[in-house]
Amino acid sequence: MYLKSIIGISIGVACLVSSFKPTDDEPVEKHLKNITQLTTSGDCAEAYFSFNNKYITYQRTDPKDSIACDQIWMMDITDKNPNHSTTRISNGEGRTTCSYFMPGNKEILYASTHLGSKQCPPTPAPRADHKYLWPIYNTFDIFLSDLKGKVKRQLTNIPGYDAEATVSPKGDKIVFTSTRNGDLDLYIMDIDGKNVKQITDSLGYDGGAFFSPDGKQLVFRASRPSTDEEIKEYKELLSQGLVAPTNMEIYTINVDGTGMKKITNLGKANWAPFFHPSGKKIIFSSNHKSTPESRGFNFQLYMINLDGTGIKAITSESRFNAFPMFSPDGKKLVFSSNRNNNGTRETYLYIADWVE
């Protein structure tokens, strides 16, 4: 995404604040009030709140603004002047992903490939079978940055993919996904990067994990290849640094690695889960109601109880809604959507008041 080759802060003038006004014939999204559009250009995703509810950190790609692949940004959502409230945190080199505030709101955790190369890593080549794939770059490592974009510390340095890190609400632990054992599993480490412990060990992709509000559980997305053919394909793709995210379900597990439980059994792609502030429900994105005509591209947000019952739709507008996160105080929901993008493929950030 190279914004520029220089290290430092860059002001994001393309991500502007505006109000989203649904048309009269749109279904009502009753749990979301005062929906506000936070960005208006590029692909902006994975927005997560600071511990004090005042900021979000997110990743953005925007070729129109010379951002060739994802870089990390921070926005002050209390500041109505976007020219002052949005800054780039990552250094513009390599590709970055999965940023998250550290306790104290003065540092940001994110993964980056910049030590492998200053250039954006190549995207997977189109396949004859048109299968949708995610790249798992083995040059991803996890870094700690201050709010001015200065990398203060590298938290992982073992060969392989280390990314998708998030922080416990208790401020004591970090969960992340790694290929250090040859598979894509979850690991937990102390907030300073020490005492790394493997949490999952089932064959398949375990990723996108978040802690429960009390810090005792994790919710994550997982693929579980079971047939010989599925296992063979999964291993072959992983050896190429690829994973197919088209068949995933939502799971929970205790932070000590016990009590793994499958929450959804919907088929297709169920991902981007996050705990409801009560700790008794999970919000997530799913295309399980998509039709063959839509080619699987109808992702809406859903809520489900921890026992797998009571699923209900949270969004109904547009063909893509994902990456939901509740603010720590439980009053707001931030998410990504391609609503209001004028028929382009761009994805914007939205924030709304949460209504039970």
Secondary structure, 3 states (H helix, E strand, C coil): CCCCCCCCCCECCCCCCEECCCCCCCCCCCCEEEEEECCCCCEEEEEEECCCCCEEEEEEEEHHHCEEEEEEEEEECCCCCHHHHEEECCCCCCCEEEEEECCCCCEEEEEECCCCCCCCCCCCCCCCCCCCCEECCCCCEEEEEECCCCEEEECCCCCCCEEEEEECCCCCEEEEEECCCCCCEEEEEECCCCCCEECCCCCCCEEEEEECCCCCEEEEEECCCCCHHHHHHHHHHHHCCEECCCCEEEEEEECCCCCCEECCCCCCEEEEEEECCCCCEEEEEECCCCCHHHCCCCEEEEEEECCCCCCEECCCCCCEEEEEEECCCCCEEEEEECCCCCCCCCEEEEEEEECC
